[in-house]
Amino acid sequence: MFGNNSSRLRPARCLALAVATAGAALALAAPAGAAENFVVGDENAAVGTQVTFWGAQWWKLNSLSGGTAPASFKGFANEVTGSCGGSWTTDPGNSSEPPEGPLPPFIEAIVSHSITKHGRVISGDIVGVVRVATDPGYRPNPGHAGTGTVVSVVCGPGAEEPEEERLPF
């Protein structure tokens, strides 16, 4: 029925099914978009770098080319406007209401080069987005850090070309 090409298509179909199934499982691990508002410093955003995207010591563990972040910033942005080239705002400390754990195995984190505080409002820029393989142990309390390893750059400096442009067909 499929001719000689059917055996060559089976691995591709299996891979597509596996990816779709894994995507569905990831969607159940955390509320949609909730885990995408974590922030890392731009000087920590290289592929292969261990990062802290949430925690009491965020400001000490993340380096920003635009200066040191306020100590009251713990790593989660409440309101995000846009993606690369956009901006975000948040409340200090645990008031930012980060998502409940556990986090999915991979998250996309905002990359900022400048974070400031004016009154009770903390704000930052979005110079990139990175994909992070998360480590276990995250909790929405800043005493339980959210950590992981940067596995790819989604947008911004060092971003890979879109996958559809890399495919030979």
Secondary structure as GFF3:
##gff-version 3
##sequence-region A 1 169
A	DSSP	three_ten_helix	3	5	.	.	.	ID=ss1
A	DSSP	alpha_helix	6	29	.	.	.	ID=ss2
A	DSSP	three_ten_helix	34	37	.	.	.	ID=ss3
A	DSSP	beta_strand	39	41	.	.	.	ID=ss4
A	DSSP	three_ten_helix	42	44	.	.	.	ID=ss5
A	DSSP	beta_strand	50	54	.	.	.	ID=ss6
A	DSSP	alpha_helix	58	61	.	.	.	ID=ss7
A	DSSP	beta_strand	79	81	.	.	.	ID=ss8
A	DSSP	beta_strand	87	90	.	.	.	ID=ss9
A	DSSP	three_ten_helix	93	96	.	.	.	ID=ss10
A	DSSP	beta_strand	106	112	.	.	.	ID=ss11
A	DSSP	beta_strand	115	118	.	.	.	ID=ss12
A	DSSP	beta_strand	121	125	.	.	.	ID=ss13
A	DSSP	beta_strand	128	134	.	.	.	ID=ss14
A	DSSP	beta_strand	146	155	.	.	.	ID=ss15
A	DSSP	alpha_helix	163	166	.	.	.	ID=ss16
###
